[in-house]
Amino acid sequence: MLFRTHGGQLRMSDALTLGISRYRLYQLRDEGIIEVVSRGIYRLTELPTISNPDLVTIALRYPNAVICLVSALAWHEMTTQIPHAVTVAVPPNTRLPVLDYPPIKAYRFATPAFNAGVEKINIDSITIRIYNAEKTLVDCFKFRNKIGMDVVIEALQLYRRRKHLNLPALLRYASICRVEKVMRPYLEAIL
């Protein structure tokens, strides 16, 4: 079956391209062989449960989006906040993603800021694009008025407790995102 050769999960558009008809997808769903993860995303029911279904769904539906801000802070364990929506970055002039579930909040990032600090992680054989800890912290400073300065300060304090602090990377990303002057006093006070 094509699902197994593609990691057990397929988008409907990919299934159609591979020669599986809509009728056959619906038939497999009705027989309990596959299940709907989100609109247009199907996976084999025999697979173990998804460890982080929200991030996997976003990565499958919007493979070019990058997990950012509070969602990335949660992944890097730099916040006590529980994200109410998955926050993603998209390039400029891109249509903002819309999903019923999971809730999604999208931001357009300028091209240099969008491309900087992206790392790829694997969750349940799905590649997820997420900003590294330093870029995430810088982005939080950039969007401090939207997410709240208390979240930013907490993230900075939790970042400081890590064994490996990468000050040159923080300053490089701060320069790319044009928040170096805003960040410098906080970095001097906390680090």
Secondary structure, 3 states (H helix, E strand, C coil): CHHHHCCCEEEHHHHHHCCCCHHHHHHHHHCCCEEEEECCEEEECCCCCCCCHHHHHHHHHCCCCEECHHHHHHHCCCCCCCCCCEEEEECCCCCCCCCCCCCEEEEECCHHHHHCCEEEEEECCEEEEEECHHHHHHHHHHCHHHHCHHHHHHHHHHHHCCCCCCHHHHHHHHHHCCCHHHHHHHHHHHC
